[in-house]
Amino acid sequence: MSDTDDDSKEELYQEFLEESEEMISEMEQFSISLESNPNDMEAIHGIFRCAHSIKGNSAFFGLTQVQTFCHQFESFLDLVRERTIAVDRDLVHFILDGADFLKAITGRLRVEGMGVAIRDDEQAYFEQLQSKTVVHSDESKMEVLRGELISYFARMREEGLLEETDHPVKELYELINRYAPDLVREQKKGASVGGVRWIFDTLDVTEEYADLRAVVEEAKSGAFVDNPFERIMNAVNGLLSKHLSAELEDPVEGLQEFKDDFEMFYQDEIGIDEMMVISIEEALQVYADSGLSEVQPQKAPPPVARVEEGKSATTGGESAVKTKTVRINESLLDELIDHVGELITINELFNIIQRKLEQKQTEGLTTDLKNTNQAFGELSTQLQHVLYQIRKAPFERAYSKLPSIVRGIAKNSGKEISLSATGGDTEVDKSLLDKIETMLVHCVRNSCDHGIETPDERMEKGKPAEGRISISAIARDNQVLLVVEDDGRGADPTRICDKAVEKGLVSREACGMMAEREVLELMLLPGFSTAAQITETSGRGVGMDVLLSSVKEMGGSLSLSNKRTGGLKIEIRLPLAYTTRIKLGLTLALGKSVFLVAAEQVRESFRVKREDVSTVEGKGEVVRRWGNIYPVIRLSRLFDIPPRFPDITEAICLLVESKGTVACLVVDELIGQRQIVYKQLNLRTKEPSAFDGVSILDGRNMALILSIDGVVQQFQR
């Protein structure tokens, strides 16, 4: 096959992956609807259509195992659509499990390429699909008959009846074997894991190595990873045991080091996150490089086009790189093209002005330059707006993992929990979604484990056996408001105080003087947990404090409250401009230096009066403003720059805020406002860095952009 054919095949395969991911995304949204309303047949139709599309596309690339799985899932859903199979809560959960498995399979296509294999748990689900459809199709009924006949004649063979010449059983067997031989012949099932084996020297480590890879693949695909701690520890312990027994000790030290690190850093509330996946992959690579061999099965896989090494999507291997794509509304693309045309026109106007300057034709030049520059400014604003619209994505993508997480926790804990989500059509910058998704996972796990009671407890309280968790998202005033609430037991202030005192987080006297809101905020302290025992979802004292740290990192706020009707309510407010790299800013002068700061972090600028400045023992210089006391941060001392106005009453004070901390920043002069275009700062600075980046100040100079959080942290240290 030529290079051109290979490139064409690769391009088509990339399109297939992108379309499959879109289908999976749609399937997740239908899954959420089905979770909320089990009788929503449109959601079942939607899942069916997605499975059908993936099946058809996978057939084109010869992905037989993926095609077969989709076909069986599609056949089962078709029976549900026709109402041949009745819909109930258990059936809904079974369908959602299938959607999760299909997501995991398609997710591995990027990692493993066209040689993707079906895992044991997926094979088991596939067999359940077959058993659930068996009584509803003629073909399946024949398969049942075949199984029964094979089983029956096997017993007759053991009893020796098939050896007797004139026995009726033998006559029946020969009759069936003559006219319908498939009914009495055993058929071998295809390998469920692709037949690949991993050998280290003479040791077969397939089971352990495959288990570790499976955990990584599940985490990458976004599927719910069941019992990750136990699975990884069992696999690593198995490898250690095999190597020590065979006296092959080369990789033992590395395995033991990985085991120790994993035990130290693993947190049930977070599970296998991106950093943990990287750590496991690095450990697997070190182990593989020390002498692991991959033995392929003798039977060749379905014929597919070969692609040169380095083309990640089809070569397989763990070095595959996922290409990020964005779906764009065609009208926005048209608008962007129009603006580019206007940009070319303005460029020509500037060229005309340049020629007039070179020819010293100054008449009307000032007006021309002013008008052209104004038009360029307006066009820049319009372009910025269009690009922000292009980067927006529906909030529903942050909900995708939650239904499977809730189902998994409910199954393991014996609880009945339903999840509903609204505001999925709210659009935010797509770079926010991953961080928001992590926050929601923490909130939902907290509600499942601490909030929702067991069915017996709920019924004793007069509640429905099934607990409910609801999530809503609203974008308003450049902020997104997230609300996660449940109808569980709520947070008991007395129990929280007892636990906080027991762990030494607060004194009994201080706790007694707190309002309920302040008591609830104790749950956000590091190390706090009210769980009676350590489980997969709680008990290690990590979770809500991680949530608070994430919220503060994004410049947001978090509040907790008990609902009057019972249950806990978590409200999170986040700025939509968190990832914006073009912001309105202020230009500040300090000595002979100029700095920039984002305007959104500055509450106000003012000149302070002498009587409002004082020194507090243990806190240093402070300023009184609007009845509050704020610490004074002199940038001149922090950066060792001689100021023009050492007297604070002659300088300019800026009341700045970052991640809930407010301080008074002292500079020489506030020059004015301007748009700041953030550029990466490639210089090593003192950590935590006092700078967010660098921006062009004028045609010849650059200016550092202040990080208020970094400035405050350096000042506090």
C-alpha positions in Angstrom: 0.0 0.0 0.0 1.3 3.4 -0.9 2.1 6.3 1.6 -0.9 8.2 0.1 -3.2 5.2 0.9 -1.8 5.0 4.4 -2.3 8.7 5.0 -5.9 8.4 3.7 -6.6 5.5 5.9 -5.1 7.3 8.9 -7.3 10.4 8.2 -10.4 8.3 7.9 -9.6 6.5 11.1 -9.1 9.8 13.0 -12.5 10.9 11.7 -14.0 7.6 12.9 -12.5 8.2 16.4 -13.9 11.7 16.5 -17.3 10.6 15.4 -17.3 7.7 17.9 -16.4 10.1 20.7 -19.3 12.4 19.7 -21.6 9.4 19.7 -20.4 8.4 23.2 -20.9 12.0 24.4 -24.5 11.9 23.1 -25.0 8.5 24.6 -23.9 9.8 28.0 -26.5 12.6 27.8 -29.2 10.1 27.0 -28.0 8.0 29.9 -28.5 10.9 32.3 -32.1 11.4 31.0 -32.8 7.7 31.3 -31.4 7.7 34.8 -33.8 10.5 35.8 -36.8 9.0 33.9 -36.7 5.2 33.3 -39.7 5.4 31.0 -38.0 7.9 28.6 -38.2 5.8 25.4 -36.6 8.7 23.4 -33.4 8.2 25.5 -33.4 4.5 24.7 -33.9 5.4 21.0 -30.9 7.7 21.3 -28.6 5.1 22.9 -29.7 2.7 20.2 -28.9 5.1 17.4 -25.4 5.8 18.9 -24.6 2.1 19.2 -25.8 1.5 15.6 -23.6 4.3 14.2 -20.5 3.0 16.0 -21.3 -0.5 14.8 -21.5 0.6 11.2 -18.3 2.7 11.3 -16.3 0.0 13.1 -17.3 -2.5 10.4 -15.6 -0.4 7.8 -12.2 -0.7 9.6 -12.6 -4.4 10.3 -13.0 -3.9 14.1 -14.8 -7.2 14.4 -14.9 -7.4 18.2 -16.2 -3.8 18.5 -18.8 -4.4 15.8 -20.0 -7.7 17.4 -20.4 -6.0 20.8 -22.3 -3.1 19.3 -24.5 -5.4 17.3 -25.5 -7.5 20.4 -26.1 -4.3 22.4 -28.1 -2.9 19.6 -30.2 -6.1 19.3 -31.0 -6.0 23.0 -32.0 -2.3 22.8 -34.2 -3.0 19.8 -36.2 -5.5 22.0 -36.5 -2.8 24.6 -37.6 -0.2 22.0 -40.3 -2.7 20.8 -41.3 -3.1 24.5 -40.7 -6.9 24.1 -38.6 -6.5 27.2 -40.2 -4.6 30.0 -38.4 -1.5 31.4 -37.7 -1.3 35.1 -35.0 0.2 37.3 -32.7 -2.8 37.1 -33.0 -2.9 33.3 -32.2 0.8 33.1 -29.0 0.2 35.2 -28.1 -2.7 32.9 -28.5 -0.5 29.8 -26.3 2.2 31.4 -23.7 -0.4 32.2 -23.6 -1.3 28.6 -23.2 2.4 27.6 -20.3 2.6 30.0 -18.6 -0.5 28.5 -19.1 0.8 25.0 -17.5 4.1 26.1 -14.5 2.2 27.6 -14.1 0.1 24.4 -14.2 3.1 22.0 -11.9 5.0 24.4 -9.3 2.3 24.1 -9.3 2.6 20.3 -7.0 5.6 20.6 -4.6 3.8 22.9 -4.6 0.3 21.3 -5.4 1.2 17.8 -7.3 -1.3 15.5 -6.1 -4.3 17.5 -8.3 -3.4 20.5 -9.4 -6.4 22.5 -12.5 -7.0 24.6 -11.8 -7.3 28.3 -13.1 -10.1 30.5 -15.7 -7.9 32.2 -16.9 -6.7 28.8 -17.1 -10.3 27.6 -19.1 -11.2 30.6 -21.5 -8.3 29.9 -21.7 -9.5 26.3 -22.7 -12.9 27.4 -25.4 -11.4 29.7 -26.7 -9.5 26.6 -27.0 -12.8 24.8 -28.8 -14.5 27.7 -31.2 -11.6 28.1 -32.2 -11.7 24.4 -32.1 -15.5 24.1 -35.8 -16.0 24.8 -36.9 -13.4 22.3 -35.3 -14.4 19.0 -35.7 -17.6 16.9 -31.9 -17.7 16.4 -31.3 -17.5 20.1 -33.9 -20.2 20.8 -32.1 -22.5 18.4 -28.9 -21.7 20.3 -30.6 -22.7 23.6 -31.8 -25.9 22.0 -28.3 -26.7 20.7 -26.9 -26.1 24.2 -29.4 -28.4 25.8 -28.9 -31.2 23.2 -25.1 -31.0 23.6 -25.4 -31.2 27.3 -27.9 -34.1 27.1 -25.8 -36.2 24.6 -22.7 -35.5 26.7 -24.4 -37.2 29.7 -25.5 -40.1 27.5 -22.0 -40.5 26.2 -20.7 -40.7 29.8 -23.3 -43.4 30.5 -22.2 -45.3 27.5 -25.5 -45.2 25.7 -24.1 -43.7 22.6 -21.9 -46.9 22.2 -24.9 -49.2 22.2 -25.8 -50.1 18.5 -29.6 -50.3 18.8 -30.2 -47.9 21.6 -32.9 -45.2 20.8 -30.6 -42.4 22.1 -27.9 -43.3 19.6 -30.5 -43.5 16.8 -31.7 -40.0 17.8 -28.2 -38.6 17.9 -27.3 -40.0 14.5 -30.6 -38.6 13.0 -29.9 -35.1 14.3 -26.2 -35.4 13.3 -27.3 -36.3 9.7 -29.8 -33.5 9.1 -28.8 -30.8 11.6 -25.2 -31.4 12.6 -24.7 -27.9 14.1 -27.2 -28.7 16.8 -24.9 -31.4 18.4 -21.5 -30.0 17.6 -19.5 -28.0 20.3 -18.4 -24.6 19.0 -15.4 -22.9 20.5 -15.8 -19.4 21.7 -13.4 -16.7 20.5 -10.7 -15.5 22.8 -12.0 -12.7 25.0 -8.8 -10.9 25.6 -7.2 -11.1 22.2 -4.8 -13.9 23.0 -1.8 -11.6 23.7 0.5 -12.8 26.5 3.3 -11.0 28.3 6.5 -13.0 29.3 9.3 -11.8 31.6 12.3 -14.1 31.0 10.5 -17.4 31.5 7.7 -16.0 33.7 4.1 -15.6 32.4 3.0 -12.3 33.9 0.0 -11.8 31.6 -2.7 -11.7 34.3 -0.9 -9.2 36.5 0.4 -6.9 33.7 -2.9 -7.0 31.9 -4.7 -6.0 35.1 -2.5 -2.9 35.6 -3.0 -1.9 31.9 -6.8 -2.4 32.3 -6.9 0.0 35.2 -5.0 2.6 33.2 -7.3 2.1 30.1 -10.5 2.4 32.2 -9.3 5.6 33.8 -8.3 7.1 30.5 -11.6 6.2 28.8 -13.6 7.9 31.6 -15.3 4.7 32.7 -16.0 4.0 36.4 -12.9 2.2 37.8 -14.1 -0.5 40.2 -11.9 -1.3 43.2 -8.7 0.4 41.7 -6.7 0.2 45.0 -7.3 -3.5 45.5 -6.8 -4.4 41.8 -3.5 -2.5 41.5 -2.1 -3.9 44.9 -3.1 -7.4 44.0 -1.4 -7.2 40.6 1.8 -5.6 42.0 2.0 -8.2 44.8 1.5 -10.9 42.3 4.4 -9.7 40.2 6.6 -9.4 43.3 5.7 -12.9 44.4 6.5 -14.4 40.9 9.8 -12.6 40.5 11.0 -13.4 44.0 10.0 -17.1 43.7 11.9 -17.4 40.3 14.9 -15.4 41.7 14.4 -12.8 38.9 15.0 -9.8 41.1 16.0 -7.1 38.5 12.6 -5.4 38.5 11.8 -6.1 42.2 13.2 -2.8 43.5 11.2 -0.7 41.0 8.0 -2.6 41.7 8.4 -2.2 45.4 9.1 1.5 45.0 6.0 1.9 42.9 3.9 0.0 45.4 5.2 2.2 48.3 4.5 5.4 46.4 1.0 4.2 45.3 0.0 3.3 48.9 1.2 6.7 50.1 -0.4 8.9 47.4 -3.6 7.0 46.5 -6.8 8.7 47.7 -10.1 7.0 47.5 -12.0 10.3 47.0 -9.9 11.1 43.9 -9.4 7.6 42.6 -7.2 7.1 39.5 -6.8 10.7 38.3 -4.5 12.0 35.5 -1.4 12.2 37.7 -1.9 8.7 39.0 -2.4 7.4 35.4 0.9 8.9 34.5 2.6 7.4 37.5 1.3 3.9 36.7 2.2 4.2 33.0 5.8 5.2 33.9 6.1 2.2 36.3 4.8 -0.1 33.6 7.2 1.3 31.1 10.2 0.8 33.4 9.0 -2.7 34.1 8.6 -3.4 30.3 12.0 -2.0 29.5 13.7 -4.3 32.1 12.9 -7.4 30.1 9.2 -7.8 29.2 8.2 -9.5 26.0 4.9 -9.4 24.2 3.9 -12.6 22.6 1.2 -12.3 19.9 -1.3 -15.0 19.2 -0.7 -17.2 16.2 -4.0 -16.3 14.6 -3.7 -13.0 12.7 -6.2 -10.2 13.5 -8.7 -9.0 11.0 -6.9 -7.6 8.0 -6.4 -3.8 8.2 -4.2 -1.3 6.5 -0.7 -1.0 8.0 0.3 2.5 9.1 3.8 3.7 9.6 5.3 3.9 13.1 4.6 7.2 14.8 1.1 7.6 13.5 -0.4 7.2 17.0 -4.0 6.4 16.3 -3.4 3.1 14.4 -0.1 1.9 15.5 -1.3 1.1 19.0 0.9 1.4 22.0 0.7 3.7 25.0 2.4 6.6 23.2 -0.8 7.4 21.3 -1.7 11.1 21.5 -5.3 12.2 21.5 -5.9 15.2 19.2 -8.2 17.7 20.8 -11.0 19.0 18.5 -13.7 21.6 18.8 -17.1 21.5 17.1 -17.9 24.9 15.6 -21.3 26.4 14.8 -21.2 27.2 11.0 -22.6 30.7 11.6 -19.7 31.5 14.0 -17.3 30.3 11.4 -18.9 32.6 8.8 -18.7 35.5 11.2 -15.0 34.8 11.8 -14.3 34.8 8.1 -16.1 38.1 7.7 -14.0 39.6 10.4 -10.8 38.4 8.8 -11.9 40.2 5.6 -12.3 43.4 7.6 -8.9 42.8 9.2 -7.3 42.7 5.7 -9.1 46.0 4.8 -7.8 47.7 8.0 -4.3 46.4 7.2 -4.6 48.2 3.8 -5.6 51.4 5.5 -2.6 51.2 7.8 -0.4 50.6 4.6 -1.9 53.8 3.1 -1.1 55.8 6.3 2.5 54.4 6.2 3.0 55.5 2.6 1.6 59.0 3.5 4.1 59.3 6.3 7.0 58.2 4.1 5.9 60.8 1.5 5.4 63.4 4.3 1.7 63.9 3.3 0.5 65.0 6.7 -2.8 66.6 5.8 -5.6 64.8 7.5 -3.2 62.1 8.7 -4.1 62.4 12.4 -7.8 61.9 11.7 -7.1 58.9 9.4 -4.9 57.3 12.0 -7.4 57.9 14.7 -10.3 56.4 12.7 -8.3 53.4 11.5 -7.0 52.7 15.0 -10.6 52.9 16.4 -11.9 50.6 13.7 -9.1 48.1 14.5 -9.9 48.3 18.2 -13.6 47.6 17.5 -12.7 44.7 15.2 -10.4 43.2 17.8 -13.2 43.2 20.4 -15.5 41.5 17.9 -12.9 38.9 17.0 -12.3 38.2 20.7 -16.0 37.7 21.3 -16.4 35.3 18.3 -13.4 33.2 19.5 -14.8 33.0 23.0 -18.1 31.8 21.5 -16.2 29.1 19.5 -14.5 27.9 22.7 -17.7 27.5 24.6 -19.1 24.0 25.2 -22.3 22.8 26.8 -22.1 22.1 30.5 -23.7 18.7 30.2 -20.3 17.2 29.3 -19.2 17.8 32.9 -22.1 15.5 34.0 -21.1 12.5 31.9 -19.2 10.4 34.5 -21.6 11.1 37.4 -24.4 8.6 36.6 -22.0 5.6 36.5 -20.2 6.8 39.7 -23.6 7.1 41.5 -24.6 3.6 40.3 -21.3 2.1 41.4 -21.5 3.6 44.9 -25.1 2.7 45.3 -24.4 -0.9 44.3 -21.4 -1.3 46.7 -23.2 0.4 49.6 -26.7 -1.2 49.2 -28.3 2.2 48.8 -30.9 3.4 46.3 -29.8 6.7 44.7 -31.1 8.6 41.7 -29.3 11.5 40.1 -30.9 14.4 38.2 -29.1 17.3 36.4 -30.3 20.6 34.9 -28.5 23.4 33.2 -26.7 21.1 30.8 -27.2 23.6 27.9 -25.4 26.3 29.9 -22.2 27.1 27.9 -18.8 27.7 29.5 -15.3 27.7 28.2 -14.4 24.1 27.4 -11.1 24.3 29.4 -13.2 24.7 32.6 -15.2 21.5 32.1 -12.5 19.0 33.3 -11.9 21.0 36.5 -15.7 21.4 37.1 -16.2 17.7 36.5 -13.6 16.8 39.2 -15.4 19.2 41.6 -18.8 17.6 40.9 -17.3 14.1 41.4 -16.2 15.1 44.9 -19.6 16.6 45.7 -21.6 13.6 44.4 -19.4 11.1 46.3 -19.8 13.1 49.5 -23.6 13.1 49.1 -23.7 9.3 48.3 -21.5 8.3 51.2 -22.4 10.8 53.9 -25.7 12.2 52.9 -28.0 9.5 51.5 -29.2 7.0 54.0 -29.8 3.3 53.5 -33.4 2.4 52.3 -34.3 1.1 55.8 -33.2 4.3 57.5 -35.1 6.4 55.0 -38.3 4.5 55.3 -38.1 4.7 59.1 -37.9 8.5 58.7 -40.9 8.5 56.4 -38.8 9.2 53.3 -38.9 7.3 50.0 -36.4 4.4 49.9 -34.6 6.0 47.0 -32.5 9.0 47.8 -32.1 11.9 45.3 -29.2 14.0 44.3 -29.7 17.0 42.1 -27.3 19.2 40.2 -27.9 22.5 38.6 -25.8 25.0 36.7 -26.6 28.6 35.8 -24.3 31.2 34.1 -25.0 34.7 35.2 -23.0 37.9 35.5 -19.7 36.4 34.3 -20.0 33.6 36.8 -21.3 30.0 36.8 -23.3 28.9 39.8 -23.2 25.2 40.6 -25.6 23.8 43.1 -25.4 20.2 44.4 -28.0 19.1 46.9 -29.4 15.8 48.3 -32.4 14.8 50.4 -30.3 12.8 52.9 -29.5 13.3 56.5 -27.7 16.6 56.1 -24.7 17.6 58.2 -25.0 17.3 62.0 -23.3 20.3 63.6 -22.8 18.6 66.9 -21.1 15.6 65.3 -18.9 17.9 63.2 -17.8 19.8 66.3 -17.0 16.5 68.1 -14.9 15.2 65.2 -13.1 18.5 64.8 -12.3 18.7 68.5 -11.2 15.0 68.5 -8.8 15.7 65.6 -7.4 18.8 67.2 -8.7 21.1 64.4 -10.5 23.4 66.8 -11.1 23.8 70.5 -14.4 22.9 72.2 -14.8 26.5 73.3 -14.3 28.0 69.9 -16.7 25.4 68.3 -19.4 26.3 70.8 -19.3 30.0 69.7 -19.6 29.2 66.0 -22.7 29.8 63.9 -24.0 26.7 62.0 -22.5 28.0 58.8 -19.1 28.3 60.4 -19.4 24.8 61.9 -20.2 23.3 58.4 -17.1 25.0 57.0 -15.0 22.8 59.4 -15.7 20.0 56.9 -13.5 21.8 54.5 -10.4 21.6 56.7 -7.7 19.1 55.6 -7.9 15.8 57.4 -11.6 16.2 58.4 -13.9 13.2 58.0 -17.0 11.9 59.8 -16.9 8.5 58.1 -16.9 5.7 60.7 -14.6 3.5 58.5 -12.4 3.9 55.5 -14.2 2.9 52.3 -13.5 3.4 48.6 -15.3 6.8 48.6 -14.5 8.3 52.0 -12.8 8.0 55.4 -9.3 9.1 54.7 -9.9 12.8 55.5 -9.3 13.9 51.9 -12.1 15.2 49.7 -13.9 18.3 50.7 -10.6 20.2 51.4 -9.5 19.2 47.9 -12.7 20.6 46.6 -12.2 23.9 48.4 -8.6 24.1 47.1 -9.8 23.6 43.5 -12.5 26.2 43.9 -10.0 28.7 45.3 -7.5 28.0 42.7 -10.0 29.0 40.1 -10.8 32.2 42.0 -14.2 31.0 43.1 -16.1 30.5 46.4 -17.9 27.6 48.1 -20.6 27.6 50.7 -22.4 24.8 52.6 -25.9 24.8 54.2 -28.4 22.4 55.6 -31.8 22.4 53.8 -34.9 22.8 55.9 -36.4 19.8 54.3 -33.4 17.7 55.0 -30.1 17.2 53.2 -27.0 19.2 52.4 -26.7 22.0 49.8 -23.3 22.8 48.2 -23.0 26.1 46.3 -20.0 26.8 44.1 -19.4 30.1 42.3 -16.7 30.2 39.6 -15.6 33.1 37.3 -16.2 32.3 33.7 -13.0 34.3 32.8 -10.7 31.9 34.6 -8.9 30.7 31.5 -9.3 33.9 29.5 -5.8 34.9 28.2 -7.0 38.4 27.1 -8.2 40.5 30.0 -8.9 44.1 30.9 -6.0 45.2 33.0 -4.4 48.1 34.9 -0.9 49.6 34.3 1.0 50.3 37.4 4.3 52.3 37.9 6.8 51.5 40.7 10.0 53.4 40.6 11.3 53.1 37.0 9.4 49.9 36.5 6.0 49.2 35.0 3.7 46.2 35.9 0.3 45.0 34.8 -2.5 43.5 36.9 -5.8 42.0 35.9 -8.6 44.6 36.6 -10.9 41.8 37.9 -8.5 41.3 40.9 -8.6 45.0 41.9 -11.6 46.2 44.0 -10.6 49.8 44.1 -7.7 52.3 44.1 -7.4 55.1 46.6 -5.1 57.4 48.5 -4.9 56.6 52.2 -5.0 59.1 55.1 -2.4 59.1 57.8 -4.9 58.2 60.5 -6.0 55.1 58.6 -2.5 53.6 58.7 -1.1 51.7 61.7 1.2 48.9 62.8 -0.2 45.8 64.5 2.0 43.5 66.5 2.4 40.2 64.7 0.8 41.5 61.5 2.9 44.5 60.5 1.6 47.5 58.7 -2.2 47.6 58.1 -4.7 50.0 56.5 -8.3 50.6 57.7 -10.8 50.8 54.8 -14.6 50.7 55.0 -14.5 49.5 58.5 -12.1 46.6 57.8 -8.4 46.1 58.4 -6.2 44.9 55.5 -2.5 44.1 55.5 -0.2 46.4 53.5 2.0 44.9 50.8 4.7 47.3 49.6 5.8 46.0 46.2 8.9 48.2 46.5 10.2 46.0 49.4 9.0 42.7 47.9 10.8 43.4 44.6 13.6 45.5 46.1 12.8 48.5 43.8 13.4 52.1 45.1 10.0 53.8 45.1 9.3 57.4 44.1 7.0 57.9 47.0 8.2 56.1 50.2 5.4 57.8 52.1 2.3 55.7 51.8 0.0 58.8 51.9 1.6 60.1 48.7 1.5 56.7 46.9 -1.5 54.8 45.4 -3.1 52.0 47.3 -4.9 49.2 45.5 -7.3 46.9 47.3 -6.7 43.6 45.6 -8.3 40.2 46.1 -7.3 36.7 45.1 -8.8 33.3 46.3 -10.6 35.0 49.2 -7.6 37.0 50.5 -7.8 40.8 50.4 -4.8 43.0 50.8 -3.6 46.6 50.2 -1.0 46.8 47.4 1.2 50.0 47.5 2.5 51.4 44.1 3.7 54.8 43.0 1.2 55.4 40.2 -1.8 54.0 38.5 -1.2 54.9 34.8 -4.5 53.6 33.3 -6.5 50.8 31.8 -5.5 48.6 28.8 -6.1 45.1 27.3 -3.6 42.6 28.5 -2.6 39.7 26.2 -1.0 37.0 28.4 2.2 35.4 27.2 4.1 32.6 29.0 7.0 33.8 31.2 10.0 31.6 30.3 12.2 32.8 33.2 12.7 31.0 36.5 11.3 33.1 39.4 11.0 32.6 43.2 8.2 30.2 44.1 5.4 30.8 44.4 5.8 33.1 41.4 4.6 36.7 41.8 4.0 36.8 38.1 1.3 35.3 35.9 3.1 36.0 32.6 4.3 38.9 30.5 2.6 41.2 28.0 3.7 43.7 25.3 3.6 47.2 26.8 4.4 49.2 23.7 6.3 48.7 20.5 9.7 48.1 22.2 9.0 47.1 25.8 7.4 44.2 27.8 5.8 44.3 31.2 5.4 41.6 33.8 1.8 40.7 34.8 1.4 40.4 38.6 -0.1 37.3 40.2 -1.9 38.6 43.2 -2.0 35.2 44.8 1.8 34.8 44.3 2.4 38.3 45.7 0.3 37.6 48.8 2.0 34.2 49.4 5.5 35.7 49.1 4.5 38.5 51.4 3.1 36.1 54.0 6.3 34.1 54.0 
